[in-house]
Amino acid sequence: MEVTSSFKKKAGQLRLVAAQINLSVVKDGLSLEKALDGISTFSKRDAALLKALSYGAIRWHHRIQWQANRLLDRPLKNNDELISALIRVGLYQLQWMRIPDHAAVAETVSAAGLLGKPKFKGLVNAVLRRFLREQKILMSAMNKNEGAATSHSSWMRDRLKADWPDQWLDIVKVNNDPPPMWLRVNNKFSSRDDYLGRLEKSGIKAKAFDDLPNALLLKEPQPMSTLPGYDEGEVSVQDAGAQLACGFLNLEPGLKVLDACAAPGGKSAHILETCPEIGKLVALDQDKRRLTVMAEEFQRLDLSGNLIHSDAAMVSKWWDGVPFDRILVDAPCSALGIIRRHPDIKVLRRSADIGKFVAIQRRLLKALWPILAPGGRLVYSTCTIVKEENQYQKAWFLEKISMEKYQASSFRQILPGEGNMDGFYYAWVDKQH
Ligand SMILES: C[S@@+](CC[C@H](N)C(=O)[O-])C[C@H]1O[C@@H](n2cnc3c(N)ncnc32)[C@H](O)[C@@H]1O
């Protein structure tokens, strides 16, 4: 009896923490990553549950909030926001987690009890039970409501419809899927096929990807610690869409390469693994914390590069005056191509952010084109699918910045889910000799 009640209490406490995390994203605007910062203090099992509840409730936020609005007789007051968050977590559990309904309701009600106001227990109990009773009617009404059915905000749906009228429904569907896990095998240690064999021996199923020489797609995501040779740098986790960057750079020994927006270093590391004989890699980022993560990653991979903390557009502050043969501008962007990996983007991103990103991207491109050597290549990339940041940005660049001084240019847009990749955009421009 005692075990049961302390178990219940703990289950309730975890739901309350999940509600606090949910609220810090929805109300305070924190990213899920930041909001989950403290969960390492929980046991592995509890941390995994908190992560699943937090990511899931945010992934389906727009749908769940719509359901909650219909299930509540009247809207909750502003100071009842934690209870709203708890109801969202409860509704998420009832629909997407393999927890029996009665247990999910009891745990969420027990979480409400921890707030010390008995009326909250009754309210949470009533809303969740009403959901179970009226689920069928609710679902059929939901299917007629585009926001709830797709679980995307209206500005985001409008943007996707405008840019991708024939594909937008597939895109929102993929955005709501959990992301796959891709690996990048470091050929310094083993071939991709050898590593695939080692994974299989460890009981991890994966398959190779024809388009990319080092990419492996895992059948099921795994903790990194279970990947053979991970600590020794034999393998890294990187989406296949991100692994395309290296090919577009057309690397050769002896070249001087700039990665202008480099942290946390995935593409820089891939550059050095693919072509260790390049002459020099300069990697810049204006975010010190992300650069620290990059330095740690370089240590794990036993790589060295010139990591510089600076605003890449302020060229006079960091450039040694010798032009680069390759420049990668992996620009900050709205990140609408990686929503399945970062579902908080659906909650946090605002329509007005797009224009801000466009301006930042233009500033970087304008400043960096002049320091590309004649005959050199600039690769511009984003992890978004917004045309204003991609296709229209390329057109602007060719017309206003590179003008007649380029000899070739092309692009590739990958939509989320294509080849099971995240959404990425790449444009490359070769400068005249
Ligand atoms: C898309 S992320 C880069 C990801 C990285 N290339 C990788 O593959 O791991 C964009 C990065 O640009 C950095 N950034 C934004 N504005 C910058 C600027 N003006 N100068 C240098 N870095 C900048 C951000 O701090 C962020 O780390």
The ligand as an SDF file (V2000), in Angstrom:
LIG
                    3D

 27 29  0  0  0  0  0  0  0  0999 V2000
   22.6110   26.7290  -38.6670 C   0  0  0  0  0  0  0  0  0  0  0  0
   23.6560   27.0820  -37.3550 S   0  0  0  0  0  0  0  0  0  0  0  0
   25.1630   26.3950  -37.9000 C   0  0  0  0  0  0  0  0  0  0  0  0
   25.2590   24.9000  -37.7860 C   0  0  0  0  0  0  0  0  0  0  0  0
   26.6490   24.3730  -38.1080 C   0  0  0  0  0  0  0  0  0  0  0  0
   27.1140   24.8220  -39.3990 N   0  0  0  0  0  0  0  0  0  0  0  0
   26.7250   22.8720  -38.0550 C   0  0  0  0  0  0  0  0  0  0  0  0
   26.6830   22.2240  -39.0880 O   0  0  0  0  0  0  0  0  0  0  0  0
   26.8290   22.3310  -36.9450 O   0  0  0  0  0  0  0  0  0  0  0  0
   23.9380   28.7790  -37.5680 C   0  0  0  0  0  0  0  0  0  0  0  0
   25.0340   29.3470  -36.6790 C   0  0  0  0  0  0  0  0  0  0  0  0
   25.2870   30.6830  -37.1130 O   0  0  0  0  0  0  0  0  0  0  0  0
   25.7660   31.4040  -35.9950 C   0  0  0  0  0  0  0  0  0  0  0  0
   25.7170   32.8420  -36.3630 N   0  0  0  0  0  0  0  0  0  0  0  0
   24.6390   33.6380  -36.4670 C   0  0  0  0  0  0  0  0  0  0  0  0
   25.0010   34.8680  -36.8810 N   0  0  0  0  0  0  0  0  0  0  0  0
   26.3500   34.8430  -37.0390 C   0  0  0  0  0  0  0  0  0  0  0  0
   27.3120   35.8070  -37.4400 C   0  0  0  0  0  0  0  0  0  0  0  0
   26.9670   37.0490  -37.7630 N   0  0  0  0  0  0  0  0  0  0  0  0
   28.6050   35.4260  -37.4690 N   0  0  0  0  0  0  0  0  0  0  0  0
   28.9820   34.1670  -37.1330 C   0  0  0  0  0  0  0  0  0  0  0  0
   28.1070   33.2260  -36.7450 N   0  0  0  0  0  0  0  0  0  0  0  0
   26.8120   33.5500  -36.7080 C   0  0  0  0  0  0  0  0  0  0  0  0
   24.8470   30.9530  -34.8780 C   0  0  0  0  0  0  0  0  0  0  0  0
   25.4420   31.1990  -33.6350 O   0  0  0  0  0  0  0  0  0  0  0  0
   24.7090   29.4640  -35.2020 C   0  0  0  0  0  0  0  0  0  0  0  0
   25.6290   28.7230  -34.4660 O   0  0  0  0  0  0  0  0  0  0  0  0
  1  2  1  0
  2  3  1  0
  2 10  1  0
  3  4  1  0
  4  5  1  0
  5  6  1  0
  5  7  1  0
  7  8  2  0
  7  9  1  0
 10 11  1  0
 11 12  1  0
 11 26  1  0
 12 13  1  0
 13 14  1  0
 13 24  1  0
 14 15  1  0
 14 23  1  0
 15 16  2  0
 16 17  1  0
 17 18  1  0
 17 23  2  0
 18 19  1  0
 18 20  2  0
 20 21  1  0
 21 22  2  0
 22 23  1  0
 24 25  1  0
 24 26  1  0
 26 27  1  0
M  CHG  2   2   1   9  -1
M  END
$$$$
